[in-house]
Amino acid sequence: MPAQLEERETAAPLLPKAGVHARPLFDVEILCRATKDSFVKLNPVTLAKNPVIFVVEVGAAMTTVLLLRDLATGAADTGFNLQIALWLWFTVLFANFAEAMAEARGKAQADTLRKTKTDSAARRLLANGKVEKVAASQLRAGDVVLCEAGDIIPGDGEVIEGIATVDESVITGESAPVIRESGGDRSAVTGGTKVLSDEIRIKITSNPGETFLDRMIALVEGAQRQKTPNEIALNILIAGLTMIFLLAVVTLQPFSQYSVTAAGAGAIPSVAVLVSLLVCLIPTTIGGLLSAIGIAGMDRVMQHNVLAMSGKAVEASGDVNTLLLDKTGTITIGNRQAVEFLPVTGVTESEMAEAAQLSSLADETPEGRSVVVLAKEKYGLRGREVSHHEAQFIPFSAYTRMSGVDFSGQQFRKGATESIAQFVRENGGTVPGELTDIAERISRQGGTPLAVANGRQALGVIHLKDVVKGGMKERLAELRRMGIRSVMITGDNPLTAAAIAAEAGVDHFLAQASPADKLNYIKKEQADGRLVAMTGDGTNDAPALAQADVGLAMNTGTMAAKEAGNMVDLDSNPTKLIEVVAIGKQLLITRGALTTFSIANDVAKYFAIIPAMFMATYPALGALNVMGLHNPKSAVLSAVIFNALIIIALVPLALRGVPYRPESAAAMLRRNLLVYGLGGLIVPFPGIWAIDQLTHLLGLA
């Protein structure tokens, strides 16, 4: 097995390390910005969008007003009320901090992108053929500009003439240059990137303020983030729970007054105590973290160099049932590789290998290099020094469909079977029928045959085949464990498609697929109630990308493809869709896990503090005070402190996400209930008890 095949591209882990845009979770700059924004978000108009935390802020404001009144009149318990007011404000600030942390990470990325924007000079081509220099900000869609080596591309556009290498590191973080050329699916260029070689003419496709970089900045800042349907539904649920508990707590005041009057003992809870009880019972934990979870999900996608156009796209990726993958470049390496030499009768494999290697020395294509590597690794043939033999290299030509070398009176050629057969005949030789038979057998297997000859003698056939990427079968098996069905799309004939599909382990394949076939297949899947994800880069992929629930367009692709998709992969790695699906699932799992924890947490706090609050009025409730909380004041204060601290303790989990592993929905539900449901029930008891002991020891209550 040649080294080139042994070292072929391996699949990345399901959730790889963050890319170049990632920053430490608690970066000092981000912490400072988030802390400042936490106070800015105290604005009631802003906070009204989060009904749970808005209720907490109203309660904190009421407690503060009453505290000021008590201080002015010299009333008792001002010290206790002061602590309650402070911890209620801390609860609001900590909830704001969670959202601000998620937003600050996006804003830091946006600042980095914004620094790459420069109003560079552009050379605009006029109708009379002359060139005028203008500022990039003056360009409009439809203008044609000329860019040479060293120029900054002034705006988004399509290469309409020429070919060049381009440095896109300001967008992707990758230092390796890429090829951009007119025609095909690699003609799109992005403003702010740099031309490294050659000369190209670009037709501008965007107006100032509407460039891809502008859209990136707006999206990563979160300015255009809209709540997803699931997030809206969860907001309605927790808002409903808040209203129920609000009504329940409001009735406690008259109920307590009646009970104290009837029993002749006990105490009527103050407004501060009732507000504290309300804050502890409503789902403040998930209310404070919900927005941060959604923003962090988009941030994690961005860390993988994928630009999501909306939170809905990220969330939808977590619910995907069917994944459509192109064969070439996604499931296979993309360039066919030489895997064996098949000589005709009378020629040894080593003789043919040597001729194949010599005829490929001038072939710089991946296929040509793979022939050289195969000859070296399998037959021990090293590179040959042929320059002193006055060698004449014959580069590959689309007209001759051959490459080779002439030296020492010999003519080595490698190319299409028909071209080599004609070459042999023109040199006075005959083509054995065996050569054609070998070529046809390779074609039936889905491979590509390349014949080899030396002058008038046909030597044999090189077998080129699509090589499935290393680890692809395992990754598709992981998708299967997630409950996702993989479908390979290819223009190959059904026989070739079936062979590749079996080797890669896909669940289904669509052979000889036209753009209409892809679109119809997606519509059929959606009609059956499935969510479909697809990746593509060409204009012919645009209809299917637009129809798919998750359409991942390649950044190297055409502008039509990028406009049609709801995600753009800046690295242009077609297999990235698998990572996107995993991130989407992680987002949904994180939201579900923290919601479970929050509700279980509230239930536990109810049973922890209610008995301590009312045991003076109803001594029988003392039997339920299993934690032995010292008195009603210490119980309330401890619960409020715990309620605030648990939010800040869960911020790292909300931002990083709950670890995801491929498993069935039932197994995932059991694990979440066991870890986060049971954990939410248990944690408040030791937490509130420890705080109660500390407050009593310090004489705070």
Phi, psi and omega in degrees: 000122182294155182301325183296330178276324180293328184258022182295166185304129177258150181288142180285157176299161187302319176236086185291171176297150182299150183277199188294342182274353184287146175230157178306146185301320181245052174299138185302316180299318180293319179300316181296317181293320181293320179298316178297315182293334179299323178284324178298323183286358176291348177305120183303327180298318178291316186287340180298340178289343177244091190302324182294308182289332176296320177298320178297318180295319178298317178297320178295320179294317178299315180297321180293317179298315179294326177297316179298322177296315181295322178296323181289327183264353180075030180289164180280170175063023179293328179296316178295314181296326177297316179297317179299314181299316180298315183288332174292318176295323177298322179300315179295316181295320180294322177295317176297323182297322180299313179292320181295325178298315179296318180291324182296325178296319177293320180293325177295320176295319181296322178298320179297317179293322182297328179294337180281346181281122177226146177274073185287164177280147179230150177254102183270134179273128180268168182297330181275007178090352179281164181243133175237144179271128179222163174286147181302328181293346180269353182286148178230160179304132181104340177293149177245129181238157179252129179233131177244178180304130180095348181279146170273128179294122191284345181190168178296143179186188179238134176288121182253349178202132175098179180215143182203158171268140186231136175269112182252022186298332179293339180260312187261340186083354180273129182279340182291129180289161179235160180266132173234132184214160181288147180077166176073197186257012179235043184256348183282137176234156184245135178301140181098345176277167190238134176281128182259332182208160174065196186219137179223154173251132187238132173265117183291134184244003181220154176267162179305137181085354181240015184286167178300321180294320177298317179295320178301314182299314181297321183288315182288338174287344182083005183297332183250014181287124177251147179293142180279162179304317179296320180294320178297316179298319179292323176299319178296319180298309183288332174293321177297316177299322179298317180296320180297312180292327178298315178296321181294317182290323179300324181285346182293329182298303178294325179297318180293320180298318178296316183294318180295319179296318182288319184276338182071019179209168179094189182217144177279124182298140179285169177300320179300319180292317180295320177297318179299317179299316179299313182298325180286333185269328179287156185286066181293329183298304180288330177298323180281339186253346188301310181296321180297323180298315180295316179295319180295329177297316177294325179294320180295323176297317180294326178297336177268017179062034174242127180262111179269129182285344178199159175294333179299323180295319180295315181295318180298326180297332178285343180254009184298136176255329184231133181241118179264125183234130173294146179289302187287122178087347180248298178275321176256166182299326177114327176248128181293143185243145176287128181242339178197156175252129181241094182283156173280169181302136180094355179239131178280159180298321182294323177296316180292321180298319180295317179294320179296320180294314181298319182286350181255359183298329180265003182265107183270005178288157177303323179296317180297317179295325180294329176295316179298317181294318180298316179297322181289314186282320185275330185240005176070020181276127178267167177301139183262138174268105186246001185295324183286354176268014183054049182290145175241112182278140179248100181291159179295140178228141178293341180278312181277335183057037180217161168220164180173197181206143174247123173198150180053038176078006181248150181236099180267129180226150177217134180175197180300147185303316182295321181292318179293321178298317178295320179299317180296317181294320180296336178266011175089010180261177177240149181261118180292145179298335180299326180298315179294321180298316180297316181298318180293323179296318178296319180297319179296332179278358180092007180265181178241122179271138172235119181277154180232139179216158172234097181065242184271001184249123173279130187259328182159197186227137173267133179264112173259138179218157172292129180255120178293135182299143179299134179083356183296320181297320179293321181292321177292328175294324176296319177300320180297321178292335175284349185089020182254132180266127182262136180231124178270132178249130181208155174270359180293165176289160184303325181295313179295317180299319180296321180294315180293320180298319180293320181291323182278336180085025177285157183281332183203162176218154178238106185269156178048046187277127173264167176306321179294323179297317179298314182298315181294324180295318179296316179299321180295316179298317181292326178295334178273007176088016181258150173265135188242137173242144181213150174241147180193166181222350185257164176299327179289346176272347187303313180301318181290322178297320179291326182282327183296149177293325174232111180247109181261109180265146178278140179295334178281352185281187182285160179297327179298319179294317181293326179287329183283325182283161174256007171216150177231126177271110183292336179275349182055045177253106186301332180284354180300337181301329179294320177294320180299318178299317180296320179294319178299318178294322179297322178299312181295320180294318180298315180297315180294319182295315182287331174294316177301314180298316184297313181293317177297323179299317180294320178299316181296318180296326178300310181286343181277321190253334181301313179300319181292327182291323189246009183289342176289323178280320179238090183305333181298335180291345179301333179293336179272354179279067188295335181274351179066041177298142194293315181199169182304320181295315180294326179295314181294312181299318180296320180293320180294317179297315179299318182300323179285316185290328182293330178296310182293331179291332183267356180303313179302321180293321179295323182280320181279328183094150176290132180306135183250138174224141181296120177198171183290160180297323180295316180294322179295319179295316179299317181294317180294319178295321181290314185280307188267326177290305179295322178297320179294330178284324187275315189305319183298328183296303177293328181295310180293322179299314181297319180292322178299317179297320182291316180296323178292319180296321181275356179071030181278340180208000000 
